[in-house]
């Protein structure tokens, strides 16, 4: 991919309360999806799209994230001595994926605040934000088209996805204008987690963003909103409605996306990704067929 964007910011400071007690001592981002932690899929997505400089926004008790992407000399030595080249390669892969950096969010004050904590690292460059909870199926790339739209229009870009009307209070919801470019649309307005009866559409902002650096100045002046947190949606709304730095575009995503912060979606992600694997897929598919026939 030819683009000047090389930096990805991954907010990963949340407490993971929806997965307690599993996340009492383990970061939610480290929960395994088949045989890799969820966060590794997100970093791999960034790298596939040319984003090799990755800043993770972390919090207390998140040391496992740093350890996962660091060398593990004792483990690597033991695998090497056993001649277990396959497992050794899988361990070394996470170490060599990207140029990894970390900063703590400190006080948890919302996604907008987490993104603002990346300012010193990113500087005056456009960058991508990938939420650690959102896992995009490798077969359905959205980040690449978002970077291309940013480069073509010199605007910030968000990923949009249709959601059921009764779920609009879980997302930032967009009002759009068609600009004659298929799934690329212009964002006219955004509202954070509206009541379903007040939602302007069912197009939700999902966890992928390509942002111009002007977002930082807006975030610095964004008052706390819903939940008394600094909302990234509010800053993007200001950018969109005032056409700052090219405004904000959206790309409607129609592929497979899993919210690994949701228990049911987490299970779906494991099953669907395992079905793709030649070492697991056939046996798992047979087992699922058997289970389906056994159900009353």
FITI-245502 format. One record per residue (C-alpha): z negated, x negated, y; residue in one letter. Coordinates in pm, whole numbers, padded with zeros to 5 digits, always signed. Last residue first. Example, Ala and Ser with C-alpha at 12.3 -4.5 7.8 and 13.67 -1.06 7.14 Angstrom:
BEGIN
-00714-01367-00106S-00780-01230-00450A
This chain:
BEGIN
-02013+03432-03133X-01928+03068-03062X-01824+02875-03369X-01454+02876-03280X-01525+02717-02940X-01745+02452-03104X-01466+02352-03344X-01215+02328-03057X-01461+02117-02855X-01511+01887-03156X-01138+01842-03201X-01096+01764-02831X-01381+01512-02848X-01225+01334-03146X-00884+01315-02976X-01022+01209-02636X-01271+00937-02723X-01086+00611-02791X-00764+00730-02625X-00962+00827-02312X-00829+01120-02114X-01064+01366-02288X-01359+01150-02171X-01255+01209-01810X-01247+01584-01862X-01578+01600-02049X-01773+01372-01814X-01634+01538-01502X-01712+01884-01638X-02074+01780-01701X-02106+01660-01341X-01941+01979-01216X-02209+02182-01397X-02496+01970-01265X-02377+01950-00904X-02416+01611-00731X-02118+01491-00934X-01896+01721-00730X-01575+01682-00927X-01223+01687-00786X-00898+01760-00968X-00590+01813-00753X-00478+02053-00481X-00590+01857-00174X-00491+02000+00164X-00450+01711+00405X-00620+01747+00741X-00544+01601+01081X-00788+01525+01360X-00721+01454+01727X-00492+01174+01838X-00769+00959+01983X-00953+01258+02132X-00768+01589+02112X-01061+01772+02274X-01095+02032+02000X-01034+01777+01723X-01263+01496+01843X-01545+01739+01920X-01497+01904+01581X-01503+01560+01417X-01839+01488+01579X-01979+01824+01464X-01849+01769+01109X-02018+01428+01095X-02346+01614+01138X-02647+01445+01295X-02929+01629+01120X-03168+01903+01238X-03065+02105+00930X-02750+02214+01113X-02710+02021+01438X-02866+01702+01575X-02702+01606+01905X-02382+01403+01898X-02370+01131+02164X-02376+00827+01935X-02151+01019+01695X-01884+01048+01964X-01893+00677+02041X-01866+00600+01669X-01575+00840+01609X-01363+00629+01843X-01324+00388+01552X-01051+00605+01397X-01150+00776+01077X-00999+00825+00733X-01219+01077+00554X-01283+01178+00192X-01578+01390+00077X-01445+01742+00102X-01380+01946+00416X-01348+02308+00312X-01054+02541+00363X-01186+02894+00296X-01110+03016+00646X-01282+03112+00974X-01619+03156+00796X-01834+03428+00955X-01886+03652+00650X-01926+03347+00427X-02210+03211+00647X-02087+02891+00802X-02170+02547+00656X-02059+02328+00949X-01781+02465+01168X-01452+02292+01241X-01171+02372+01484X-00800+02311+01541X-00742+02066+01256X-00373+01983+01228X-00206+02015+00890X-00057+01783+00625X+00001+01984+00305X+00364+02047+00391X+00463+01865+00709X+00563+02153+00935X+00272+02118+01177X+00074+02417+01044X-00238+02477+01252X-00586+02472+01099X-00935+02621+01121X-01167+02415+00905X-01492+02475+00714X-01768+02214+00674X-01919+02289+00336X-02192+02465+00134X-02195+02786+00343X-01828+02832+00251X-01918+02895-00113X-01886+03277-00113X-01529+03245+00006X-01432+03042-00301X-01309+02694-00207X-00970+02567-00090X-00971+02192-00036X-00941+01974+00271X-00940+01594+00304X-00995+01462+00655X-00768+01252+00877X-00829+01067+01205X-00515+01016+01410X-00257+00743+01463X+00013+00989+01342X+00204+00778+01088X-00077+00535+01002X-00333+00815+00970X-00093+01020+00756X-00035+00717+00528X-00411+00661+00496X-00457+01025+00400X-00168+01008+00151X-00340+00714-00022X-00684+00876-00019X-00569+01189-00200X-00468+01048-00539X-00463+01300-00823X-00436+01112-01154X-00747+00906-01074X-00952+01225-01063X-01149+01240-00740X-01527+01205-00769X-01724+01339-00476X-02095+01255-00484X-02047+00899-00351X-01880+01022-00034X-01581+00811+00062X-01540+00715+00428X-01228+00527+00531X-01183+00290+00824X-01004+00247+01156X-01104-00068+01335X-01311-00155+01641X-01619-00278+01453X-01654-00193+01084X-01972-00389+01012X-02163-00313+01332X-02055+00051+01323X-02159+00124+00964X-02492+00284+01062X-02292+00550+01247X-02161+00674+00912X-02518+00732+00791X-02606+00908+01118X-02311+01144+01079X-02411+01210+00718X-02760+01322+00813X-03080+01186+00964X-03238+01006+00669X-03455+00744+00847X-03352+00400+00730X-02980+00406+00658X-02996+00077+00473X-02702-00162+00489X-02499-00304+00203X-02185-00514+00160X-01942-00549-00131X-01620-00752-00127X-01447-00562-00404X-01402-00513-00778X-01518-00852-00908X-01872-00759-01012X-01770-00419-01153X-01504-00586-01368X-01741-00856-01494X-01940-00604-01696X-01629-00442-01844X-01482-00784-01928X-01803-00887-02105X-01795-00564-02305X-01447-00645-02433X-01508-01018-02481X-01803-00975-02717X-01796-01334-02847X-02168-01315-02909X-02226-01617-02686X-02016-01458-02411X-02211-01133-02435X-02542-01321-02401X-02411-01527-02108X-02285-01215-01928X-02619-01043-01975X-02816-01342-01847X-02578-01405-01556X-02562-01044-01427X-02340-01086-01122X-02360-00817-00855X-02197-00473-00835X-02461-00310-01056X-02748-00497-00892X-02657-00362-00549X-02658-00005-00675X-02977-00061-00875X-03153-00158-00553X-03141+00203-00434X-03519+00262-00428X-03518+00301-00048X-03189+00376+00117X-02821+00289+00096X-02509+00286+00312X-02248+00099+00106X-01994-00114+00289X-01674-00192+00099X-01410-00448+00202X-01134-00410-00062X-00974-00093+00067X-00615-00125-00060X-00584+00220-00212X-00674+00117-00566X-00981-00056-00415X-01114+00266-00263X-01064+00457-00588X-01243+00180-00780X-01539+00206-00541X-01559+00581-00605X-01532+00542-00983X-01808+00280-00966X-02040+00525-00787X-02037+00765-01083X-02183+00503-01315X-01950+00395-01593X-01965+00481-01964X-01883+00854-01974X-01988+00946-01619X-02319+00764-01602X-02585+00844-01340X-02593+00545-01105X-02505+00745-00793X-02814+00959-00852X-03028+00651-00796X-03269+00602-01087X-03651+00631-01074X-03698+01004-01013X-03325+01064-01053X-03342+01205-01407X-03638+01426-01305X-03470+01549-01093X-03096+01595-01070X-03078+01829-00770X-03319+01596-00586X-03061+01319-00562X-03248+01134-00288X-02947+01060-00071X-02873+00710+00063X-02527+00658-00084X-02286+00673+00210X-01969+00482+00109X-01784+00310+00394X-01441+00165+00317X-01270-00114+00508X-00914-00241+00461X-00706-00030+00698X-00408-00228+00829X-00178-00042+00594X+00093-00132+00344X+00000+00000+00000X
